Amino acid sequence: MKKVYYLKTCSTCLRILKELNLPTDFILQDIKTEEITVKQLEEMKKLSGSFEALFSKRAKLYKEMDLKNQILKKADYKQYILEHYTFLSRPVILFNNHIFIGNSKKTIEQAKQVIHG
C-alpha cells in the first residue's frame, strides 16, 4: 500500500508532501474531510506496533483535556484517534510494509530513502 494520512490545512504536512516528491500512485487522505476508519487505524497499528505510537501528544486537545495527567490504556489511544483527527501524529506515510509517523527530519529522510530507493 502507498498512502499518506495528512491534513491539507497543515503547512508542515504540505511541505513534507512536496519534499517527498511522491510517485503518482500514492493515495492521499485528508483526515479532516475523510475520517480514519477502524480498519485503517488497525492497519496502521499493525505496522507501528501500537496505537500510542500513532498518537500525538502535541495535539491542542491533549492539553485541553488534560490527558497527560491521566493513565491512558491501549483502547483509549485508539478511541481518541478515531474520535478526533488531531490525535493522529501527522503525517502517517505507508509504503508497502513500512510506516513513517510524524514530521521529524529523521523520519522524513527515512521515508525518502525507502520510497525513492
N, C-alpha and C positions, 0 to 999 in steps of 0.2 A: 504494500500500500504506500502511496505517495500523497501525503496530506498535511496541511498546516491548519491548526486551530489558532485563530488570531482575532484581534479587534481592528476593524478598519478605521476606527476613530482614535486609535493609539499610534502616535507618531513613531514610537520605538518599534512597534511591530512592522509598520510600513517601511521604516529604514532598513530593518533586518531583511524583509522580503526582497527589497531592492538589492541589498548587499549579497544575498544568497544567489540571486540570478537563477531562479528555479527553472527547470525544464517545463515545457508547456503541459506535460501530463500530470502535474501536481494539482490536487484539488484543494482549493482554499475555502475554509469555512469560517465566516464571521460569526463568532459565538454569541454576539449580541442579537443578531437578526435570525440566526438559525441555532436554536438551543442544542446543547450537547445531549445526546440520548444516553440512556443507561448502558446500552450495548457499546457505544463509542467510548464511554468512560471506562467500562470494564476492559476494553481492548487496550486503552492507554495504561491502565493499572497493570495488566499482564506484562507489558513491555517495561514499565518503570519499576515494578516490584511492590508499589504501594500507592494508596490514594494520597498519603501525606506528601509523597514526592511530587505530586501534581498540584498540591495546594499552595496558594500564595499567602504567605503571612504578611505580605506588604500591602494587601488589599485594604482600602479605606474601611470597609465593613468589618474587617478583622479587628481593627482598633475600636471602631464604634460599638461593636457588640461585646467588647472586652473578652474576646476569645482567648487571648494569651494567658489570662488568669483562670482558664478552665482546662480541665483534663479532657482532651478530645480523643475519642476512640476511632478505629478504622471507619466505622459506619458514619460517624459524624463528618469526617472529611469528605466522604462520598456524598452525603446528603447536602452539605453546604455547596459543594461544586455544582451539583445538579440544580440546587435552588437558585443560585446566583452566579452568573458567568464570571464576575470579578474574582471569585475564589480560585479560578484556574490560573496557574502560573503560565504566563504567555511569553512568546508563542510556544505551542507544542508542535514539533515537527516530527512526522512519522515518515520513515523512508525504509521500505522493506521491513526488516525486523529490528530496526534501530529507532530509538526515540530520543529526542533532544528537547529538554524542558527549560524554558526561561530564556532570558536575554543576556546572560553573561558573555563576555568576549570569548571565553574558553569554549563554552557550549556552541556558540555560533561558528567558531573556527572548526570545531569537530564536525558539525553538521556539513559545513562547506566541503571538508576533506572527504567525507563519506559520500555525499551526493555527487561531487564532481570528480571523484577518484583521485 
